Amino acid sequence: MKIWVFTDFDGTVSNPDTIDLLGKIFDRPSERAVMRDRLATGALKPSEWLAWEIGLVDAPLGKVLEFLRDVVVIDPTFPAFAGWCRKMGFPLTILSNGLEEIIRSLLSPFDLGELRLEANHLEEGKVPWKVVFKDGSAWGHDKSAYLKKSRIEGYAPVFVGDGVSDQEAALCAEVLFAKGELASICERIGLEYYPFASFEDVRSVLEKVAGQARP
């Protein structure tokens, strides 16, 4: 099987979700309650919610990145998984509704080779922060588009995720790994998936799916 692995970042590769964490630190509770109600009724798009939450951050990027490097944990099995994908010739792409600046900073200590990253980014120099979305879709970044394109190129897309924003990509996956809210959605709609706790679990399944023995 010709595999292309796509993975979410926040809550999947990282713990905790970096945007959720920053939202709690810079929170405005009364404003959040109003925004959450608007989101629940459909008056607010998910991308508008995300723009609001990121816009809460009123600190310099460098200081925030320094803080996040101290408190956010990267799945310790992810670097080895990335190396295994590289050895097997499986493209590996991170698809995130989070921020490229944060992801690159958190992954910078690791040798991840040709890892590809597709994420939103910040408008340079803006404080409070202002997000620049990848596209005009509901979430501001249509992850499913990458999986669809990989199929056209002859790949079997694998997706690894944990959140509500991963649902559309999950529906396009040939092989799906899910936990958290995404796993609950899969259970509710009857979508087949493999549960996982770490990227070692993902690797173990993919070795069987790809018909490869463990090196």
MDAnalysis code that builds the backbone (N, CA, C; Angstrom):
import MDAnalysis as mda
import numpy as np

u = mda.Universe.empty(645, n_residues=215, atom_resindex=np.repeat(np.arange(215), 3), trajectory=True)
u.add_TopologyAttr("name", ["N", "CA", "C"] * 215)
u.add_TopologyAttr("resid", np.arange(1, 216))
u.add_TopologyAttr("resname", ["MET", "LYS", "ILE", "TRP", "VAL", "PHE", "THR", "ASP", "PHE", "ASP", "GLY", "THR", "VAL", "SER", "ASN", "PRO", "ASP", "THR", "ILE", "ASP", "LEU", "LEU", "GLY", "LYS", "ILE", "PHE", "ASP", "ARG", "PRO", "SER", "GLU", "ARG", "ALA", "VAL", "MET", "ARG", "ASP", "ARG", "LEU", "ALA", "THR", "GLY", "ALA", "LEU", "LYS", "PRO", "SER", "GLU", "TRP", "LEU", "ALA", "TRP", "GLU", "ILE", "GLY", "LEU", "VAL", "ASP", "ALA", "PRO", "LEU", "GLY", "LYS", "VAL", "LEU", "GLU", "PHE", "LEU", "ARG", "ASP", "VAL", "VAL", "VAL", "ILE", "ASP", "PRO", "THR", "PHE", "PRO", "ALA", "PHE", "ALA", "GLY", "TRP", "CYS", "ARG", "LYS", "MET", "GLY", "PHE", "PRO", "LEU", "THR", "ILE", "LEU", "SER", "ASN", "GLY", "LEU", "GLU", "GLU", "ILE", "ILE", "ARG", "SER", "LEU", "LEU", "SER", "PRO", "PHE", "ASP", "LEU", "GLY", "GLU", "LEU", "ARG", "LEU", "GLU", "ALA", "ASN", "HIS", "LEU", "GLU", "GLU", "GLY", "LYS", "VAL", "PRO", "TRP", "LYS", "VAL", "VAL", "PHE", "LYS", "ASP", "GLY", "SER", "ALA", "TRP", "GLY", "HIS", "ASP", "LYS", "SER", "ALA", "TYR", "LEU", "LYS", "LYS", "SER", "ARG", "ILE", "GLU", "GLY", "TYR", "ALA", "PRO", "VAL", "PHE", "VAL", "GLY", "ASP", "GLY", "VAL", "SER", "ASP", "GLN", "GLU", "ALA", "ALA", "LEU", "CYS", "ALA", "GLU", "VAL", "LEU", "PHE", "ALA", "LYS", "GLY", "GLU", "LEU", "ALA", "SER", "ILE", "CYS", "GLU", "ARG", "ILE", "GLY", "LEU", "GLU", "TYR", "TYR", "PRO", "PHE", "ALA", "SER", "PHE", "GLU", "ASP", "VAL", "ARG", "SER", "VAL", "LEU", "GLU", "LYS", "VAL", "ALA", "GLY", "GLN", "ALA", "ARG", "PRO"])
u.atoms.positions = np.array([
    [0.839, -1.192, 0.000],
    [0.000, 0.000, 0.000],
    [0.883, 1.255, 0.000],
    [0.584, 2.174, -0.901],
    [1.321, 3.429, -1.003],
    [0.703, 4.442, -0.029],
    [1.377, 4.664, 1.078],
    [0.800, 5.408, 2.198],
    [1.318, 6.844, 2.273],
    [0.406, 7.758, 2.624],
    [0.769, 9.127, 2.995],
    [0.127, 9.395, 4.351],
    [0.926, 9.710, 5.343],
    [0.422, 9.933, 6.697],
    [0.190, 11.422, 6.937],
    [-1.020, 11.737, 7.373],
    [-1.381, 13.099, 7.766],
    [-1.759, 13.077, 9.245],
    [-1.283, 14.047, 9.991],
    [-1.633, 14.105, 11.408],
    [-1.965, 15.518, 11.859],
    [-2.933, 15.600, 12.730],
    [-3.216, 16.827, 13.464],
    [-2.043, 17.095, 14.408],
    [-1.960, 18.303, 14.936],
    [-0.882, 18.624, 15.877],
    [-1.384, 18.805, 17.305],
    [-2.218, 19.822, 17.525],
    [-2.631, 20.156, 18.891],
    [-3.503, 19.066, 19.498],
    [-3.039, 18.497, 20.601],
    [-3.770, 17.428, 21.261],
    [-3.480, 16.058, 20.687],
    [-2.787, 16.022, 19.551],
    [-2.437, 14.758, 18.905],
    [-0.942, 14.516, 19.006],
    [-0.155, 15.458, 18.506],
    [1.298, 15.413, 18.675],
    [1.679, 16.112, 19.979],
    [0.970, 17.186, 20.295],
    [1.292, 17.973, 21.500],
    [0.277, 17.742, 22.606],
    [0.704, 17.969, 23.821],
    [-0.180, 17.950, 24.978],
    [0.293, 19.047, 25.946],
    [-0.591, 20.026, 26.243],
    [-1.971, 20.145, 25.799],
    [-2.080, 20.821, 24.437],
    [-3.326, 21.055, 24.025],
    [-3.623, 21.851, 22.839],
    [-3.138, 23.281, 23.098],
    [-2.257, 23.774, 22.247],
    [-1.627, 25.076, 22.518],
    [-2.607, 26.246, 22.432],
    [-3.542, 26.186, 21.496],
    [-4.503, 27.286, 21.359],
    [-5.456, 27.301, 22.546],
    [-5.910, 26.118, 22.965],
    [-6.770, 26.044, 24.151],
    [-6.040, 26.585, 25.379],
    [-4.771, 26.228, 25.503],
    [-3.981, 26.678, 26.652],
    [-3.863, 28.197, 26.678],
    [-3.532, 28.790, 25.536],
    [-3.403, 30.248, 25.479],
    [-4.745, 30.926, 25.722],
    [-5.822, 30.291, 25.234],
    [-7.153, 30.843, 25.468],
    [-7.494, 30.916, 26.946],
    [-7.053, 29.909, 27.703],
    [-7.310, 29.897, 29.150],
    [-6.461, 30.946, 29.873],
    [-5.230, 31.097, 29.422],
    [-4.325, 32.044, 30.087],
    [-4.764, 33.493, 29.870],
    [-5.184, 33.803, 28.644],
    [-5.558, 35.185, 28.304],
    [-7.081, 35.358, 28.262],
    [-7.785, 34.536, 28.988],
    [-9.241, 34.447, 28.869],
    [-9.980, 35.718, 29.302],
    [-11.145, 35.908, 28.666],
    [-12.124, 36.910, 29.087],
    [-13.429, 36.141, 29.285],
    [-13.693, 35.634, 30.480],
    [-14.797, 34.694, 30.710],
    [-16.162, 35.173, 30.238],
    [-16.521, 36.405, 30.519],
    [-17.850, 36.882, 30.121],
    [-17.976, 36.946, 28.609],
    [-16.918, 37.395, 27.954],
    [-16.914, 37.452, 26.492],
    [-16.940, 36.045, 25.904],
    [-16.224, 35.120, 26.547],
    [-16.189, 33.736, 26.074],
    [-17.584, 33.110, 26.106],
    [-18.336, 33.387, 27.146],
    [-19.677, 32.817, 27.263],
    [-20.561, 33.253, 26.096],
    [-20.471, 34.521, 25.739],
    [-21.257, 35.043, 24.615],
    [-20.806, 34.397, 23.307],
    [-19.501, 34.316, 23.110],
    [-18.961, 33.740, 21.876],
    [-19.309, 32.256, 21.767],
    [-19.261, 31.541, 22.888],
    [-19.589, 30.118, 22.868],
    [-21.050, 29.905, 22.487],
    [-21.929, 30.750, 23.004],
    [-23.352, 30.654, 22.660],
    [-23.559, 30.906, 21.173],
    [-22.872, 31.885, 20.628],
    [-22.996, 32.195, 19.201],
    [-22.472, 31.045, 18.346],
    [-21.392, 30.418, 18.813],
    [-20.845, 29.268, 18.095],
    [-21.831, 28.107, 18.116],
    [-22.455, 27.872, 19.259],
    [-23.392, 26.760, 19.412],
    [-24.630, 26.931, 18.539],
    [-25.055, 28.169, 18.323],
    [-26.256, 28.414, 17.518],
    [-25.945, 28.525, 16.028],
    [-24.674, 28.525, 15.680],
    [-24.291, 28.642, 14.275],
    [-24.134, 30.075, 13.811],
    [-24.311, 31.025, 14.731],
    [-24.146, 32.435, 14.364],
    [-22.680, 32.791, 14.161],
    [-21.810, 31.937, 14.672],
    [-20.369, 32.162, 14.576],
    [-19.721, 30.945, 13.925],
    [-18.908, 31.163, 12.903],
    [-18.181, 30.056, 12.276],
    [-17.028, 29.617, 13.177],
    [-16.630, 28.342, 13.079],
    [-15.476, 27.893, 13.868],
    [-14.236, 28.756, 13.650],
    [-14.019, 29.208, 12.414],
    [-12.842, 30.043, 12.147],
    [-12.942, 31.387, 12.865],
    [-14.163, 31.907, 13.009],
    [-14.351, 33.170, 13.725],
    [-14.088, 32.985, 15.220],
    [-14.491, 31.826, 15.730],
    [-14.184, 31.496, 17.126],
    [-12.679, 31.423, 17.329],
    [-12.004, 30.747, 16.412],
    [-10.557, 30.589, 16.520],
    [-9.851, 31.941, 16.422],
    [-10.312, 32.786, 15.506],
    [-9.716, 34.119, 15.363],
    [-9.886, 34.926, 16.650],
    [-11.062, 34.788, 17.264],
    [-11.301, 35.496, 18.523],
    [-10.367, 34.978, 19.614],
    [-10.257, 33.653, 19.724],
    [-9.444, 33.068, 20.794],
    [-7.966, 33.423, 20.631],
    [-7.469, 33.350, 19.403],
    [-6.075, 33.726, 19.160],
    [-5.873, 35.219, 19.412],
    [-6.895, 36.006, 19.096],
    [-6.820, 37.445, 19.305],
    [-6.797, 37.864, 20.766],
    [-7.051, 36.919, 21.670],
    [-6.954, 37.217, 23.098],
    [-5.508, 37.425, 23.535],
    [-4.587, 36.827, 22.793],
    [-3.175, 36.844, 23.198],
    [-2.588, 38.229, 22.939],
    [-2.192, 38.898, 24.009],
    [-1.649, 40.258, 23.871],
    [-0.234, 40.335, 24.428],
    [0.555, 39.322, 24.082],
    [1.953, 39.270, 24.513],
    [2.840, 39.044, 23.293],
    [4.095, 39.459, 23.346],
    [5.007, 39.256, 22.213],
    [5.182, 37.772, 21.902],
    [5.291, 37.457, 20.624],
    [5.399, 36.070, 20.186],
    [6.567, 35.352, 20.851],
    [7.721, 35.989, 20.899],
    [8.903, 35.340, 21.460],
    [8.702, 34.893, 22.893],
    [8.063, 35.740, 23.700],
    [7.811, 35.403, 25.100],
    [6.852, 34.224, 25.209],
    [5.832, 34.217, 24.356],
    [4.853, 33.132, 24.385],
    [5.495, 31.816, 23.956],
    [6.324, 31.858, 22.920],
    [6.997, 30.639, 22.459],
    [7.911, 30.076, 23.545],
    [8.590, 30.962, 24.239],
    [9.470, 30.528, 25.331],
    [8.662, 29.825, 26.419],
    [7.521, 30.394, 26.756],
    [6.641, 29.791, 27.760],
    [6.135, 28.422, 27.297],
    [5.670, 28.349, 26.050],
    [5.114, 27.095, 25.541],
    [6.165, 25.989, 25.494],
    [7.393, 26.329, 25.168],
    [8.456, 25.314, 25.137],
    [8.686, 24.704, 26.519],
    [8.354, 25.468, 27.553],
    [8.535, 24.980, 28.922],
    [7.383, 24.095, 29.397],
    [6.190, 24.286, 28.836],
    [5.014, 23.604, 29.406],
    [4.349, 22.592, 28.480],
    [4.591, 22.682, 27.185],
    [3.945, 21.761, 26.239],
    [4.839, 20.548, 26.005],
    [4.222, 19.378, 26.034],
    [4.946, 18.121, 25.840],
    [4.643, 17.568, 24.452],
    [5.685, 17.194, 23.733],
    [5.532, 16.513, 22.449],
    [5.520, 15.012, 22.720],
    [4.581, 14.305, 22.109],
    [4.526, 12.848, 22.263],
    [5.935, 12.286, 22.062],
    [6.508, 11.651, 23.077],
    [7.894, 11.179, 22.961],
    [8.102, 10.120, 21.891],
    [7.009, 9.521, 21.410],
    [7.143, 8.520, 20.346],
    [7.032, 9.133, 18.950],
    [6.704, 10.440, 18.885],
    [6.515, 11.054, 17.566],
    [7.803, 11.183, 16.762],
    [8.917, 11.642, 17.345],
    [10.145, 11.733, 16.543],
    [10.567, 10.393, 15.942],
    [10.460, 9.318, 16.720],
    [10.805, 7.994, 16.194],
    [9.838, 7.582, 15.095],
    [8.564, 7.940, 15.257],
    [7.571, 7.636, 14.225],
    [7.898, 8.379, 12.936],
    [8.269, 9.646, 13.060],
    [8.643, 10.431, 11.877],
    [9.844, 9.806, 11.180],
    [10.812, 9.343, 11.971],
    [11.977, 8.681, 11.393],
    [11.611, 7.393, 10.696],
    [10.687, 6.651, 11.280],
    [10.225, 5.400, 10.659],
    [9.525, 5.681, 9.333],
    [8.657, 6.702, 9.314],
    [7.984, 7.077, 8.060],
    [9.014, 7.424, 6.989],
    [10.031, 8.158, 7.379],
    [11.084, 8.539, 6.438],
    [11.791, 7.295, 5.898],
    [12.103, 6.355, 6.779],
    [12.788, 5.124, 6.378],
    [11.930, 4.291, 5.436],
    [10.612, 4.282, 5.697],
    [9.697, 3.486, 4.885],
    [9.300, 4.195, 3.591],
    [9.651, 5.461, 3.454],
    [9.273, 6.209, 2.263],
    [7.845, 6.715, 2.296],
    [7.264, 6.849, 3.507],
    [5.905, 7.364, 3.652],
    [5.959, 8.873, 3.888],
    [5.411, 9.688, 3.008],
    [5.343, 11.123, 3.297],
    [4.570, 11.358, 4.598],
    [5.005, 12.337, 5.370],
    [4.357, 12.674, 6.642],
    [4.094, 14.170, 6.668],
    [2.827, 14.535, 6.858],
    [2.431, 15.944, 6.857],
    [1.613, 16.269, 8.095],
    [1.982, 17.339, 8.780],
    [1.158, 17.856, 9.873],
    [0.139, 18.819, 9.282],
    [-1.140, 18.590, 9.595],
    [-2.223, 19.477, 9.184],
    [-2.817, 20.087, 10.446],
    [-2.759, 21.398, 10.568],
    [-3.183, 22.018, 11.825],
    [-4.029, 23.259, 11.609],
    [-5.020, 23.420, 12.478],
    [-5.762, 24.673, 12.546],
    [-5.095, 25.636, 13.515],
    [-3.987, 25.197, 14.087],
    [-3.206, 26.040, 14.977],
    [-2.233, 26.913, 14.206],
    [-1.157, 27.287, 14.857],
    [-0.251, 28.292, 14.305],
    [1.111, 27.714, 13.948],
    [1.537, 28.001, 12.731],
    [2.818, 27.500, 12.236],
    [3.973, 27.921, 13.138],
    [3.946, 29.154, 13.609],
    [5.045, 29.649, 14.441],
    [5.208, 28.805, 15.708],
    [4.092, 28.454, 16.325],
    [4.128, 27.649, 17.545],
    [4.609, 26.239, 17.249],
    [4.080, 25.643, 16.200],
    [4.427, 24.257, 15.871],
    [5.908, 24.134, 15.541],
    [6.410, 25.028, 14.710],
    [7.836, 24.965, 14.344],
    [8.724, 25.151, 15.579],
    [8.318, 26.035, 16.468],
    [9.097, 26.260, 17.680],
    [9.137, 25.010, 18.559],
    [8.004, 24.367, 18.737],
    [7.936, 23.193, 19.606],
    [8.639, 21.982, 19.013],
    [8.689, 21.909, 17.687],
    [9.330, 20.758, 17.038],
    [10.804, 21.000, 16.727],
    [11.264, 22.228, 16.908],
    [12.638, 22.570, 16.518],
    [13.726, 21.746, 17.215],
    [13.511, 21.253, 18.444],
    [14.577, 20.454, 19.068],
    [14.763, 19.067, 18.450],
    [13.835, 18.646, 17.597],
    [13.866, 17.286, 17.071],
    [14.327, 17.263, 15.616],
    [15.020, 16.207, 15.252],
    [15.444, 16.013, 13.865],
    [14.341, 15.257, 13.140],
    [13.479, 15.989, 12.447],
    [12.307, 15.379, 11.822],
    [12.415, 15.297, 10.308],
    [13.571, 15.585, 9.760],
    [13.803, 15.384, 8.334],
    [12.860, 16.182, 7.455],
    [12.244, 15.478, 6.506],
    [11.411, 16.131, 5.493],
    [9.954, 16.268, 5.921],
    [9.717, 16.435, 7.196],
    [8.357, 16.617, 7.688],
    [7.726, 17.859, 7.059],
    [6.507, 17.699, 6.558],
    [5.797, 18.819, 5.940],
    [4.790, 19.388, 6.941],
    [4.573, 20.680, 6.868],
    [3.663, 21.349, 7.792],
    [2.740, 22.286, 7.037],
    [1.438, 22.137, 7.275],
    [0.427, 23.029, 6.718],
    [-0.403, 23.548, 7.887],
    [-0.326, 24.846, 8.150],
    [-1.025, 25.423, 9.300],
    [-1.326, 26.890, 9.045],
    [-2.166, 27.462, 9.884],
    [-2.396, 28.901, 9.850],
    [-1.152, 29.612, 10.395],
    [-1.087, 30.914, 10.211],
    [0.048, 31.646, 10.770],
    [-0.413, 33.012, 11.279],
    [0.488, 33.701, 11.928],
    [0.171, 35.010, 12.490],
    [0.554, 36.138, 11.546],
    [-0.223, 37.207, 11.594],
    [0.178, 38.426, 10.898],
    [1.375, 38.993, 11.655],
    [2.458, 39.189, 10.961],
    [3.726, 39.531, 11.600],
    [3.646, 40.828, 12.405],
    [4.127, 40.740, 13.637],
    [4.258, 41.926, 14.474],
    [3.000, 42.407, 15.164],
    [1.879, 41.737, 14.959],
    [0.617, 42.185, 15.547],
    [0.496, 41.744, 17.006],
    [0.206, 42.681, 17.889],
    [-0.127, 42.401, 19.283],
    [-1.291, 43.325, 19.650],
    [-2.452, 42.781, 20.051],
    [-2.789, 41.369, 20.157],
    [-2.606, 40.616, 18.831],
    [-2.537, 39.299, 18.956],
    [-2.285, 38.461, 17.797],
    [-3.440, 38.493, 16.798],
    [-3.091, 38.331, 15.531],
    [-4.100, 38.228, 14.477],
    [-3.732, 37.061, 13.572],
    [-4.650, 36.106, 13.440],
    [-4.384, 34.904, 12.661],
    [-4.654, 35.149, 11.180],
    [-3.843, 34.529, 10.338],
    [-4.059, 34.518, 8.891],
    [-4.396, 33.079, 8.521],
    [-5.617, 32.857, 8.057],
    [-6.074, 31.505, 7.769],
    [-5.572, 31.004, 6.423],
    [-5.514, 29.685, 6.300],
    [-5.066, 29.051, 5.057],
    [-6.080, 29.241, 3.939],
    [-7.369, 29.221, 4.287],
    [-8.402, 29.321, 3.257],
    [-9.693, 29.844, 3.877],
    [-10.742, 29.892, 3.079],
    [-12.010, 30.444, 3.539],
    [-13.007, 29.417, 4.016],
    [-12.557, 28.210, 4.318],
    [-13.456, 27.159, 4.782],
    [-13.938, 27.443, 6.202],
    [-14.883, 26.640, 6.668],
    [-15.505, 26.874, 7.974],
    [-14.489, 26.938, 9.107],
    [-13.456, 26.094, 9.019],
    [-12.437, 26.061, 10.068],
    [-11.221, 26.919, 9.730],
    [-11.233, 27.542, 8.561],
    [-10.092, 28.366, 8.164],
    [-8.946, 27.579, 7.572],
    [-9.083, 26.263, 7.547],
    [-8.059, 25.381, 6.970],
    [-8.729, 24.048, 6.680],
    [-8.960, 23.767, 5.418],
    [-9.638, 22.536, 5.012],
    [-8.634, 21.388, 4.948],
    [-8.537, 20.635, 6.027],
    [-7.579, 19.526, 6.086],
    [-7.916, 18.431, 5.076],
    [-9.198, 18.251, 4.814],
    [-9.608, 17.161, 3.923],
    [-9.059, 17.333, 2.513],
    [-8.792, 18.569, 2.103],
    [-8.306, 18.827, 0.741],
    [-6.986, 18.115, 0.473],
    [-6.137, 18.020, 1.485],
    [-4.832, 17.374, 1.307],
    [-4.988, 15.864, 1.134],
    [-5.924, 15.281, 1.866],
    [-6.159, 13.841, 1.735],
    [-6.753, 13.523, 0.367],
    [-7.674, 14.365, -0.085],
    [-8.275, 14.157, -1.404],
    [-7.216, 14.256, -2.497],
    [-6.332, 15.219, -2.380],
    [-5.267, 15.394, -3.373],
    [-4.320, 14.193, -3.366],
    [-4.031, 13.664, -2.186],
    [-3.128, 12.511, -2.106],
    [-3.728, 11.299, -2.811],
    [-5.038, 11.145, -2.730],
    [-5.700, 10.033, -3.429],
    [-5.526, 10.172, -4.939],
    [-5.683, 11.391, -5.424],
    [-5.516, 11.638, -6.858],
    [-4.105, 11.258, -7.301],
    [-3.138, 11.456, -6.398],
    [-1.742, 11.142, -6.698],
    [-1.400, 9.673, -6.461],
    [-2.414, 8.883, -6.111],
    [-2.211, 7.442, -5.984],
    [-1.878, 6.933, -4.601],
    [-2.004, 7.785, -3.591],
    [-1.705, 7.376, -2.216],
    [-2.970, 6.927, -1.485],
    [-2.758, 6.109, -0.464],
    [-3.811, 5.777, 0.489],
    [-3.592, 6.672, 1.706],
    [-4.447, 7.678, 1.919],
    [-4.211, 8.620, 3.012],
    [-4.536, 8.032, 4.383],
    [-3.611, 8.214, 5.298],
    [-3.791, 7.842, 6.701],
    [-3.956, 9.136, 7.484],
    [-4.919, 9.162, 8.402],
    [-5.105, 10.374, 9.204],
    [-5.102, 10.032, 10.682],
    [-4.435, 10.899, 11.458],
    [-4.335, 10.741, 12.910],
    [-4.842, 12.028, 13.553],
    [-5.873, 11.936, 14.395],
    [-6.412, 13.159, 14.973],
    [-7.170, 12.941, 16.264],
    [-7.608, 14.063, 16.853],
    [-8.279, 13.966, 18.154],
    [-9.453, 14.917, 18.331],
    [-9.700, 15.818, 17.377],
    [-10.672, 16.871, 17.647],
    [-11.796, 17.001, 16.643],
    [-12.741, 17.879, 16.970],
    [-13.895, 18.144, 16.114],
    [-13.456, 18.664, 14.750],
    [-12.416, 19.477, 14.720],
    [-11.952, 20.059, 13.456],
    [-11.319, 19.024, 12.532],
    [-11.130, 17.809, 13.038],
    [-10.529, 16.743, 12.229],
    [-11.561, 15.894, 11.497],
    [-12.838, 16.159, 11.710],
    [-13.876, 15.268, 11.196],
    [-13.858, 15.139, 9.679],
    [-13.755, 16.249, 8.961],
    [-13.799, 16.183, 7.499],
    [-12.615, 15.402, 6.948],
    [-11.447, 15.594, 7.527],
    [-10.277, 14.827, 7.097],
    [-10.464, 13.353, 7.407],
    [-11.044, 13.062, 8.569],
    [-11.272, 11.670, 8.969],
    [-12.153, 10.944, 7.960],
    [-13.135, 11.641, 7.436],
    [-14.052, 11.034, 6.467],
    [-13.359, 10.694, 5.154],
    [-12.212, 11.304, 4.896],
    [-11.485, 11.086, 3.641],
    [-10.350, 10.079, 3.781],
    [-10.135, 9.570, 4.990],
    [-8.981, 8.708, 5.243],
    [-9.239, 7.266, 4.827],
    [-8.211, 6.641, 4.296],
    [-8.247, 5.202, 4.021],
    [-8.062, 4.431, 5.328],
    [-7.173, 4.936, 6.163],
    [-6.933, 4.370, 7.494],
    [-6.991, 5.523, 8.486],
    [-7.795, 5.358, 9.541],
    [-8.034, 6.444, 10.490],
    [-7.643, 6.036, 11.905],
    [-6.919, 6.933, 12.571],
    [-6.592, 6.780, 13.982],
    [-7.238, 7.943, 14.729],
    [-7.970, 7.644, 15.791],
    [-8.702, 8.701, 16.490],
    [-8.679, 8.495, 17.994],
    [-8.723, 9.619, 18.707],
    [-8.908, 9.612, 20.154],
    [-9.705, 10.848, 20.518],
    [-10.068, 10.988, 21.789],
    [-10.750, 12.183, 22.251],
    [-12.070, 12.447, 21.547],
    [-12.316, 13.716, 21.243],
    [-13.580, 14.111, 20.620],
    [-13.773, 13.460, 19.255],
    [-12.692, 13.296, 18.505],
    [-12.819, 12.671, 17.188],
    [-13.274, 11.226, 17.322],
    [-12.747, 10.502, 18.292],
    [-13.177, 9.119, 18.512],
    [-14.664, 9.070, 18.859],
    [-15.127, 10.012, 19.665],
    [-16.552, 10.062, 20.028],
    [-17.421, 10.310, 18.803],
    [-16.963, 11.191, 17.917],
    [-17.697, 11.454, 16.678],
    [-17.753, 10.193, 15.824],
    [-16.625, 9.506, 15.712],
    [-16.576, 8.276, 14.914],
    [-17.551, 7.238, 15.449],
    [-17.619, 7.110, 16.761],
    [-18.554, 6.166, 17.378],
    [-19.989, 6.553, 17.043],
    [-20.269, 7.830, 17.100],
    [-21.632, 8.309, 16.883],
    [-22.088, 8.109, 15.444],
    [-21.196, 8.314, 14.480],
    [-21.602, 8.215, 13.071],
    [-21.239, 6.871, 12.439],
    [-20.628, 5.993, 13.229],
    [-20.300, 4.664, 12.717],
    [-19.106, 4.635, 11.789],
    [-18.142, 5.507, 12.014],
    [-16.943, 5.558, 11.177],
    [-15.854, 4.690, 11.800],
    [-15.327, 3.757, 11.026],
    [-14.327, 2.823, 11.537],
    [-13.001, 3.541, 11.789],
    [-12.379, 3.222, 12.926],
    [-11.105, 3.856, 13.264],
    [-10.308, 2.959, 14.197],
    [-9.026, 3.256, 14.290],
    [-8.159, 2.602, 15.260],
    [-7.932, 3.563, 16.425],
    [-8.196, 3.145, 17.658],
    [-7.855, 3.998, 18.795],
    [-6.344, 4.026, 18.986],
    [-5.844, 5.111, 19.532],
    [-4.403, 5.196, 19.782],
    [-4.140, 6.063, 21.000],
    [-3.055, 5.783, 21.670],
    [-2.615, 6.606, 22.795],
    [-1.327, 7.333, 22.464],
    [-0.545, 6.768, 21.540],
    [0.725, 7.372, 21.138],
    [1.013, 6.992, 19.695],
    [2.056, 7.582, 19.135],
    [2.411, 7.266, 17.751],
    [3.069, 5.898, 17.628],
    [3.443, 5.304, 18.732],
    [3.900, 3.917, 18.696],
    [2.730, 3.002, 18.331],
    [1.530, 3.325, 18.823],
    [0.330, 2.568, 18.455],
    [0.045, 2.709, 16.965],
    [0.205, 3.914, 16.447],
    [-0.030, 4.164, 15.019],
    [0.948, 3.351, 14.184],
    [2.188, 3.372, 14.576],
    [3.212, 2.628, 13.840],
    [2.914, 1.132, 13.832],
    [2.513, 0.587, 14.975],
    [2.249, -0.849, 15.073],
    [1.167, -1.287, 14.096],
    [0.124, -0.476, 13.980],
    [-0.958, -0.806, 13.047],
    [-0.494, -0.643, 11.605],
    [0.212, 0.439, 11.320],
    [0.637, 0.692, 9.945],
    [1.615, -0.360, 9.443],
    [2.412, -0.924, 10.330],
    [3.316, -2.001, 9.918],
    [2.522, -3.176, 9.360],
    [1.387, -3.455, 9.991],
    [0.536, -4.554, 9.526],
    [-0.207, -4.164, 8.252],
    [-0.734, -2.941, 8.251],
    [-1.486, -2.467, 7.080],
    [-0.603, -2.432, 5.840],
    [0.627, -1.977, 6.020],
    [1.549, -1.853, 4.889],
    [2.255, -3.164, 4.566],
    [2.038, -4.178, 5.392],
    [2.673, -5.466, 5.148],
    [4.164, -5.438, 5.363],
    [4.601, -4.591, 6.300],
    [6.027, -4.428, 6.540],
    [6.393, -4.985, 7.901],
    [7.507, -5.661, 7.975],
    [8.022, -6.122, 9.258],
    [8.718, -4.971, 9.961],
    [8.714, -5.014, 11.244],
    [9.365, -3.959, 12.023],
    [10.873, -4.024, 11.813],
    [11.506, -2.904, 11.462],
    [12.955, -2.922, 11.260],
    [13.686, -3.088, 12.586],
])
